[in-house]
């Protein structure tokens, strides 16, 4: 069994998916979590590849956020599309990263991912509030590579 399969239980995955639904309930923004065992290239470059593979760059307002995790390498990246990057405060992604890292260093991976998802959701809600015409453009399921 790979590290990816061991990383989260089914129940923990469901908790994260519930957090994504909660975060997206009040925003047109889209949040995805992608987990891989190992990254062969720079983690940021791989996150960007995954972002495109998941078609997260095709959202109407370019307001998708990807949380990418390479389990065995103990690396993670938060990548926001240009719509959200253009409006968040300069330190937003670093603050979100630090919040997640605090949980991760204590071995609380599920709580770290949930905290990152909810933090991104709050910021998306502020800049991209939900509208009656909004639709869920991307799956909320955790993708794995």
Secondary structure by P-SEA (a helix, b strand, c coil): cccccccccaaaaaaaaaaaaaaaccccbbbbbbbbccccccaaaaaaaaaaaaccccccccbbbbbcccccccbbbbbbcaaaaaccccaaaaaaaaaaaaaaaacaaaaaaaaaaaaaaaaaaaccccccccccccccccccc
